[in-house]
Amino acid sequence: MAPAPPEEAPEELLRADRLPFERRYSWSGRFARLRQEARSDLEGFWGGIARRELRWERPFDRVLGGTPPEYRWFEGGELNAAVNCLERHHSTATAHRVAYYWEGEDGSRRTVSYADLYERVRRLASALAERGFGRSDRAAIYLPMVPELPVAMLALAYLGIPFTVVFSGFSAEALAHRMNDLDARLLLTAEVGFRRGKEVPLLATARAAAAQCEHLEQVIVLRRTANPPALQERELDWGELLAHRSPPVEPVPLPSAHPLFLLYSSGTTGTPKGIVHGTAGYLTHLAATMRWVFDPGPVDVLWCAADVGWVTGHSYIVFGPLLCGATSVLYEGALDYPGPARVYEILERYRVSELYTSPTALRSLRRQGDELAGSHDLGALRLLGSVGEPINPSVWEWYFRVIGAGRCPIVDTWWQTETGGIMVSPVPALDSRPLKPGSATLAIPGVDVAVLRDNGTECPAGERGLAVIRQPWPGMLLGLWNDPERYRSTYWSRFPGVYYTGDYAVRDADGYLWFLGRADEVLKVAGHRIGTAEVEGALLQHPAVAEAAVCAVPDDLKGEVPVAVVVLRSGALASPTLAEELAEMVGGRIGKFARPHRVLFVGRLPRTRSGKIMRRVVRGVIVHGKELGDLSTLEEEASVEEVRAAADSLAGDLAPSRATR
Ligand code: PRX
């Protein structure tokens, strides 16, 4: 049984200096020193970490090079990510540690040690090398949450093949777009995934995507059922590939800035952009944040309950934990399947000591009540983490009191696909400053976050502004794939010389940062990042649609959901069936998670006199029931009334959840 929550008043309870977090005292004072070191010598600070934490095949000549904003960390150095995550543990006791406790939704289990993982990685890398794949190629991975997913990532890293992992919820079109953008020659996929008791037909989707990709030469298929389909041309069976023992190859030493992976992420405009991460800077950032934020020791078990298809999984299921020789849980399936006890059973079964999940998952657990936490032994938990969207203070307190039984500090970690690793977070192992529910607290050492007004001056305490990062950090993206111009204009032009995050934030009187959501046309639906332009683009492909505006509407469970406001072509008739068809279509073209929650029909959209759709006005009317801000450029006032009438038809369905924020 988990201990009953203590009786103290919440304010008292939430003070980190009252938390029995044993290691804090031995580190006392060290953290202030770290910040000071980073402030006085940024390059010396990160250079020291890179030297201590990574194995280098060739030492770097310079800590920070490149031409801003194309910064290049650890120039002149050479290393390999798979060597750092696996090979260097091989001659140590870590080889016998568990790397992953894997659990499938149907209850199947596998335990993979560091030695096993390394063996599988070497065999896959050797087989790929024998087939002629090497560092001048690119690969895509479309796999469910199985141990073969980290194996694939590390085998590609071993050979220096940059890869993109495509979340298994993405459609054929999204997969094809990514493979074509990269000219991928290789795809690693599986016959099916399993979710909510059903088979997800990954191979069928992969085939539909492959048919659109002329560069693709080889598809490696992991079979998972008793009666797998026959393989087609270009396809190879994963098991057979490994059964044929290829001559072993050595890991390839790679320059520090060699692209390790790309992740496609939604931005303000156009199609998703390929965010490129390098090798040395990214790994250095992860090594540091793993130690500061999670600090895994020999008995710890981490469960980062994200999907490896997103950056959180790359950094804190795969590369970060493996760098530190830590043990993780890898779970394939829905967190509430077959019932709401699933999360608690996993926490209990593997004696998870560090849980890292999203506010959406926590809101859903809270909805299921407190009893399940009390009826499972969660006594191994010592640290709780949150990521991906703002966490409501009430959810934070529930997490602290019910899941953590009042014993475990919460690390609310703010970062982005672009930042590679955690940027702002409490560091309870090193810093005894009190936590505040809803605040990610302070930037980690070596990271300088500021909150600016539109005119570039710094906001005083308490004033909302735009979050920026004022100096380079090692985990930063190298750029956008094949698009240096877009890299500059997206991140470095809003305020010249500083990195623009796209987030609203406020700093309070104690200097703590509170991230308040996106300031641009990006939605966070259940923590997933979706661009309004992407959803609008999918809607516009329907023959009945003339125009579309998509906006984020608060949702009690998912944080935000997309609502689409659509103008039909003349002759097309608005109907609930068409609304459903349009929502389905977005699900099919992007992925189910991007499906509009509602589709509203109007005769015209609010526009500026120069013809731009005023999404701010659409959102204001839908969410707040009124237009917000300056309307002087609005062309036709009647268009606002149309949106209002359409939104009213939803009645209580879109209950704004501002009160819980
Ligand atoms: O708006 C911020 C939000 O997630 C965005 C980044 O999304 P993505 O690239 O998908 O990466 C998510 C996982 C790192 C940010 O611009 N966000 C992330 N963490 C937090 C957050 N908002 C508030 N609090 C957080 N802890």
Residues whose N, C-alpha, C, O or C-beta is under 5 A from the ligand:
A	BS01	PRX	T312 S386 V387 G388 E389 P390 I391 D412 T413 W414 W415 Q416 T417 E418 A440 T501 D503 F515 G517 R518 G527 R529
